[in-house]
Amino acid sequence: MHANSFGLAWGFLIFLLVWVYQWYRMPKFRSLLGYTSRRAIQDEQTWQFAQHFYAMLGVEIFTLLLIAAIIGGLFKITWLQSMNVQAIGLGVGLILQNLATERELKHAFPGQPTPKP
């Protein structure tokens, strides 16, 4: 088990710092860093929009997960301290981040054709 009652709080903090860094320093177009999907790499404008939106949403999601993990540790809330609940929160957060970014790309650039696999 873990040595303290904060569970994945350090992991959430690292994710949060990565997304804050990405928000301030956007990766170069079509690099391996950042959010890369077929829709996001169509051109420079979609790339910049996707990077900004993905990083901003990541900061929001992982701030909430970090706060929940810290509150669980400070106030001894057992279900918030559970590694399983925190891992599920992490997985759901990443899935929602990807889905929301794709949805926003589709709404922001409606005239562009949907990329084929």
Secondary structure, DSSP 8 states (H G I E B T S, - for coil): --SSTTTTHHHHHHHHHHHHHHHHS---TT-SSS---TTTTSSHHHHHHHHHHHHHHHHHHHHHHHHHHHHHHHTT-HHHH-HHHHHHHHHHHHHHHHHHHHHHHHHH-TTS-----
